[in-house]
Amino acid sequence: MKGGAHFLVGFVLLALASSFASAYDPSPLQDFCVAIKDAKDGVFVNGKFCKDSMLVTANDFSFSGLNIAGNTSNQVGSNVTLLNVDKIPGLNTLGISLARIDFAPYGVAIAALSSQNPGVITIANAVFGSNPPINPHVLTKAFQLDKNVVNYLQKQF
């Protein structure tokens, strides 16, 4: 009997402990939640207010102009056209975004597309054009460049 009581106490403690330790990614709350800017009629989900599902149209899930090339006559020779929930409201709660990246010959671009509202980061701007500027001695050591090259690159921005 004494062994049975220990087993029962151990089982109850294990059951209580495991109920506090569950973790998972939440599933989507609904099929879609078209984002709107006006808060008076919507429900707040995922950082945006949702449009009434009876008022949703196909235009909420489309974007016109992604077929048009962007201007690549800039320092990095590329253009990123980012489409997120602000431009395609139907993407709200789906956790995705789209981008078109146009390159000139030898152009470069870094784009992060891992969420509903990603950012675009150009490494050259972030490193050599930061404000306040990064100490040239740090950049010289980090990129193994001559100090004159680092100074030249920082002046480009």
Rosetta silent file (secondary structure, phi, psi, omega in degrees, C-alpha in Angstrom):
SEQUENCE: MKGGAHFLVGFVLLALASSFASAYDPSPLQDFCVAIKDAKDGVFVNGKFCKDSMLVTANDFSFSGLNIAGNTSNQVGSNVTLLNVDKIPGLNTLGISLARIDFAPYGVAIAALSSQNPGVITIANAVFGSNPPINPHVLTKAFQLDKNVVNYLQKQF
SCORE:     score description
SCORE:     0.000 S_00000001
   1 L     0.000  -39.372 -178.867    0.000    0.000    0.000 S_00000001
   2 H   -62.483  -39.559  178.403    2.839    2.316    0.872 S_00000001
   3 H   -66.010  -35.526  178.538    4.359    1.814   -2.618 S_00000001
   4 H   -66.954  -36.530  178.714    0.996    2.558   -4.246 S_00000001
   5 H   -68.033  -41.229  177.500    0.687    5.873   -2.386 S_00000001
   6 H   -62.778  -41.384  178.787    4.178    6.926   -3.509 S_00000001
   7 H   -61.886  -44.494 -178.689    3.287    6.014   -7.083 S_00000001
   8 H   -64.273  -43.898  178.856    0.056    8.018   -6.900 S_00000001
   9 H   -63.775  -44.253  178.227    1.790   11.090   -5.429 S_00000001
  10 H   -62.214  -41.759  179.712    4.551   10.847   -8.056 S_00000001
  11 H   -64.299  -42.581  179.438    2.005   10.488  -10.851 S_00000001
  12 H   -64.935  -43.676  177.777    0.016   13.536   -9.667 S_00000001
  13 H   -62.593  -41.863  177.881    3.181   15.652   -9.380 S_00000001
  14 H   -63.408  -41.585  179.422    4.289   14.582  -12.849 S_00000001
  15 H   -64.419  -41.660  178.750    0.865   15.413  -14.301 S_00000001
  16 H   -67.056  -42.400 -179.594    0.889   18.859  -12.707 S_00000001
  17 H   -64.993  -40.061 -177.997    4.445   19.587  -13.834 S_00000001
  18 H   -71.195  -25.468  179.020    3.781   18.540  -17.426 S_00000001
  19 H   -71.086  -23.908  178.820    0.699   20.771  -17.681 S_00000001
  20 H   -88.960  -10.807 -172.476    2.883   23.832  -17.030 S_00000001
  21 L  -106.187    9.659 -178.974    5.582   22.821  -19.511 S_00000001
  22 L   -80.480  136.711  179.352    3.634   22.593  -22.752 S_00000001
  23 L  -143.735  141.848 -179.125    4.776   24.894  -25.548 S_00000001
  24 L  -162.009  163.826  172.754    3.770   25.100  -29.198 S_00000001
  25 L   -81.088  131.234 -179.477    3.358   27.483  -32.100 S_00000001
  26 L   -68.328  143.543  176.052   -0.178   28.800  -32.159 S_00000001
  27 L   -80.142  158.118  178.055   -2.246   27.859  -35.156 S_00000001
  28 L   -57.153  142.998 -177.003   -3.866   30.628  -37.229 S_00000001
  29 L   -73.289  -24.646 -178.667   -6.984   31.939  -35.578 S_00000001
  30 L  -159.267  176.355 -178.888   -8.954   31.933  -38.811 S_00000001
  31 L   -65.505  -43.065  178.899   -8.570   31.436  -42.549 S_00000001
  32 L  -152.671  158.856  178.511   -7.850   35.101  -43.232 S_00000001
  33 L  -147.470   88.438 -178.353   -7.840   38.467  -41.535 S_00000001
  34 L   -68.249  124.619 -176.256   -7.649   41.306  -44.060 S_00000001
  35 E   -73.009  141.979  173.076   -5.930   44.248  -42.403 S_00000001
  36 E  -133.436  158.818  179.912   -7.628   47.630  -42.184 S_00000001
  37 L   -90.110  -23.714 -176.640   -6.461   50.930  -40.746 S_00000001
  38 L   -85.097  119.470 -174.985   -9.808   51.944  -39.216 S_00000001
  39 L   -81.354  -14.290 -172.139  -10.191   50.488  -35.725 S_00000001
  40 L   -68.312  -28.622 -176.211  -13.899   51.190  -35.246 S_00000001
  41 L  -107.951   -3.751 -170.035  -15.157   48.162  -37.215 S_00000001
  42 L  -110.717  168.383  174.621  -12.375   45.640  -36.759 S_00000001
  43 E  -104.269  135.702 -177.088  -11.026   43.040  -34.393 S_00000001
  44 E   -81.243  114.529  179.294   -7.353   43.444  -33.402 S_00000001
  45 E  -138.785  127.341  173.444   -5.327   40.409  -34.590 S_00000001
  46 L    59.419   36.671  176.798   -1.569   40.146  -35.146 S_00000001
  47 L    85.655   -0.252  179.140   -0.894   43.863  -34.841 S_00000001
  48 E  -134.729  158.408  173.562   -3.618   44.926  -37.299 S_00000001
  49 E   -88.874  143.580 -176.769   -7.365   45.360  -37.227 S_00000001
  50 E   -95.590  140.304  175.151   -9.364   42.894  -39.330 S_00000001
  51 L   -75.631  147.649  174.641  -11.889   43.820  -41.970 S_00000001
  52 L   -56.360  126.653 -175.844  -15.363   42.326  -41.734 S_00000001
  53 H   -61.097  -21.909  177.973  -15.146   39.048  -43.677 S_00000001
  54 H   -76.379  -15.245 -178.724  -18.372   39.901  -45.528 S_00000001
  55 H  -103.281    2.428 -178.366  -16.664   43.011  -47.001 S_00000001
  56 L   -71.819  137.983  177.618  -13.490   41.274  -48.233 S_00000001
  57 L  -125.384  170.627  178.341  -12.821   41.480  -51.992 S_00000001
  58 H   -62.114  -29.589  179.219  -10.237   39.976  -54.361 S_00000001
  59 H   -62.902  -22.730  177.980   -8.413   43.334  -54.368 S_00000001
  60 H   -69.817  -14.114 -177.477   -7.484   42.714  -50.730 S_00000001
  61 H  -117.488   16.434 -177.494   -5.272   39.847  -51.927 S_00000001
  62 L  -134.642  163.743  178.477   -3.647   41.427  -54.989 S_00000001
  63 L  -144.526  130.547  179.279   -1.111   44.072  -55.945 S_00000001
  64 L  -100.328  128.095  176.266   -0.729   45.762  -59.297 S_00000001
  65 L   121.172   -2.922  179.283    2.751   46.744  -60.407 S_00000001
  66 L   -68.585  -16.931  178.633    5.026   43.910  -59.321 S_00000001
  67 L   -81.378   -5.629 -177.605    5.741   43.302  -63.001 S_00000001
  68 L   -93.712  125.657 -179.081    7.367   46.744  -63.362 S_00000001
  69 L   -64.970  143.113  177.919   11.146   46.827  -62.986 S_00000001
  70 L   -86.436  164.683 -179.522   12.538   49.061  -60.259 S_00000001
  71 L   -76.253  118.145 -178.852   15.178   51.751  -60.692 S_00000001
  72 L  -106.434   12.421  179.894   18.646   50.190  -60.283 S_00000001
  73 L   -88.583   68.326  177.717   20.708   53.316  -60.986 S_00000001
  74 L  -136.744 -177.714 -174.389   21.944   53.696  -57.424 S_00000001
  75 L   -61.600  -33.744 -177.784   25.143   52.909  -55.509 S_00000001
  76 L   -96.569   -7.045  176.681   24.381   49.219  -55.006 S_00000001
  77 L    68.619   35.234  178.500   22.840   48.605  -58.446 S_00000001
  78 E  -152.651  164.750  176.873   19.627   47.064  -57.182 S_00000001
  79 E  -143.269  131.127  178.341   16.077   47.860  -56.183 S_00000001
  80 E  -109.868  119.805  173.132   13.869   45.954  -53.746 S_00000001
  81 E  -100.602  108.101 -174.437   10.111   46.233  -54.155 S_00000001
  82 E   -98.749  128.302  176.470    8.732   44.919  -50.881 S_00000001
  83 E  -115.532  116.034  179.142    5.142   43.764  -50.595 S_00000001
  84 L  -129.719 -166.147 -176.316    3.899   43.212  -47.084 S_00000001
  85 L   -61.799  -24.332  178.522    0.637   43.471  -45.186 S_00000001
  86 L   -71.821  -26.072  179.440    0.628   47.254  -45.652 S_00000001
  87 L  -102.873  -26.686  175.311    0.431   46.853  -49.453 S_00000001
  88 L  -126.787   90.609 -173.786   -1.507   43.575  -49.625 S_00000001
  89 H   -58.092  -25.558  179.990   -3.896   43.607  -46.646 S_00000001
  90 H   -68.655  -11.408  178.111   -4.902   39.967  -47.217 S_00000001
  91 H   -77.190  -11.099 -178.751   -1.434   38.834  -46.086 S_00000001
  92 L   -55.543  136.871 -179.467   -2.290   39.713  -42.482 S_00000001
  93 L    71.052   -1.911  179.455   -1.915   36.706  -40.114 S_00000001
  94 L   -88.056  -16.208  177.536   -0.354   34.566  -42.857 S_00000001
  95 L    72.137   25.104 -178.700    3.200   35.360  -41.755 S_00000001
  96 L  -130.466  164.242  172.996    4.464   35.963  -45.302 S_00000001
  97 L  -150.878  169.883 -178.641    5.604   38.770  -47.532 S_00000001
  98 E  -129.762  156.619  175.176    6.846   39.092  -51.102 S_00000001
  99 E  -150.128  146.310  170.288    9.644   40.961  -52.781 S_00000001
 100 E  -114.364  126.302  179.046   10.874   41.682  -56.254 S_00000001
 101 E  -116.286  118.972  177.962   14.592   42.375  -56.446 S_00000001
 102 E  -103.519  135.278 -179.386   15.912   43.975  -59.632 S_00000001
 103 E  -119.653  135.919  165.456   19.651   43.935  -60.308 S_00000001
 104 L   -81.515  165.872  175.389   21.790   45.994  -62.640 S_00000001
 105 L   -54.423  128.701 -179.225   24.884   44.159  -63.913 S_00000001
 106 L    68.391   16.787  177.141   27.070   43.513  -60.840 S_00000001
 107 L   -76.664  157.789  179.807   24.404   44.901  -58.510 S_00000001
 108 L  -133.885  155.199  175.775   23.974   43.556  -54.990 S_00000001
 109 L  -159.141  147.826  172.190   21.145   43.441  -52.444 S_00000001
 110 L  -122.880  122.977  179.119   20.420   41.879  -49.074 S_00000001
 111 E  -130.942  136.079  177.325   16.758   41.310  -48.252 S_00000001
 112 L  -105.989  122.069 -177.214   15.233   39.661  -45.193 S_00000001
 113 L  -130.362   58.571 -173.735   11.882   38.019  -45.824 S_00000001
 114 L  -110.298   11.133 -176.913   11.220   35.964  -42.763 S_00000001
 115 L  -154.504 -176.716  178.570    8.048   37.493  -41.419 S_00000001
 116 L   -68.097  -31.440 -177.034    4.836   39.318  -42.141 S_00000001
 117 L  -135.209   70.883 -175.453    6.570   42.699  -42.022 S_00000001
 118 L   -77.960  168.518  175.407   10.253   42.229  -42.879 S_00000001
 119 L  -113.311  164.519  176.075   12.840   44.893  -43.407 S_00000001
 120 E  -112.045  127.648 -177.944   15.404   45.386  -46.127 S_00000001
 121 L  -120.558  123.137  172.644   18.991   45.794  -45.004 S_00000001
 122 L  -101.421  116.400 -172.495   21.778   46.963  -47.288 S_00000001
 123 H   -60.148  -42.599 -178.877   25.009   45.966  -45.590 S_00000001
 124 H   -59.205  -43.905  178.162   27.108   48.733  -47.135 S_00000001
 125 H   -64.314  -43.173 -176.899   24.705   51.402  -45.864 S_00000001
 126 H   -67.121  -34.667 -176.181   24.461   49.800  -42.433 S_00000001
 127 H   -90.263  -53.376 -173.646   28.222   49.438  -41.993 S_00000001
 128 H   -92.079  -15.020 -179.533   29.855   52.330  -43.834 S_00000001
 129 L  -113.914   18.532 -177.338   26.947   54.788  -43.744 S_00000001
 130 L   -68.359  154.529  179.344   25.790   54.366  -40.166 S_00000001
 131 L  -132.213  112.046    4.115   24.944   57.389  -38.062 S_00000001
 132 L   -71.027  155.578 -176.062   26.828   57.845  -35.809 S_00000001
 133 L   -68.236  149.473  174.706   29.646   56.361  -37.887 S_00000001
 134 L   -75.158  139.821 -179.112   31.455   53.220  -36.805 S_00000001
 135 L   -54.297  126.662 -179.456   35.032   53.909  -35.758 S_00000001
 136 H   -56.734  -30.657  178.418   37.312   53.476  -38.838 S_00000001
 137 H   -64.878  -37.877  178.147   39.793   51.476  -36.736 S_00000001
 138 H   -66.056  -45.661 -179.719   37.089   48.899  -35.994 S_00000001
 139 H   -66.550  -36.891  178.205   36.120   48.631  -39.682 S_00000001
 140 H   -59.677  -45.019 -179.184   39.777   48.411  -40.733 S_00000001
 141 H   -72.794  -43.797 -176.411   40.310   45.445  -38.442 S_00000001
 142 H   -65.129  -40.433 -176.725   36.948   43.752  -39.073 S_00000001
 143 H  -101.737    1.450  179.107   37.146   43.890  -42.879 S_00000001
 144 L    54.676   48.664 -179.419   40.961   43.701  -43.112 S_00000001
 145 L  -114.719  158.493  172.770   41.057   46.879  -45.184 S_00000001
 146 L   -68.647  145.704 -178.645   43.480   49.769  -45.385 S_00000001
 147 H   -59.459  -34.367  178.063   42.343   52.775  -43.319 S_00000001
 148 H   -64.454  -36.418  178.110   42.281   54.935  -46.482 S_00000001
 149 H   -66.784  -43.488  178.607   39.843   52.479  -48.113 S_00000001
 150 H   -62.542  -45.120  178.006   37.560   52.582  -45.068 S_00000001
 151 H   -60.588  -41.615  177.773   37.637   56.396  -45.029 S_00000001
 152 H   -61.244  -46.129 -179.283   36.842   56.457  -48.762 S_00000001
 153 H   -64.662  -39.657  178.681   33.892   54.086  -48.286 S_00000001
 154 H   -66.343  -32.174  178.542   32.494   56.074  -45.374 S_00000001
 155 H   -71.365  -19.305  179.971   32.627   59.273  -47.451 S_00000001
 156 L   -69.832  -19.609 -176.454   30.449   57.610  -50.133 S_00000001
 157 L  -108.321    0.000    0.000   27.504   57.700  -47.760 S_00000001
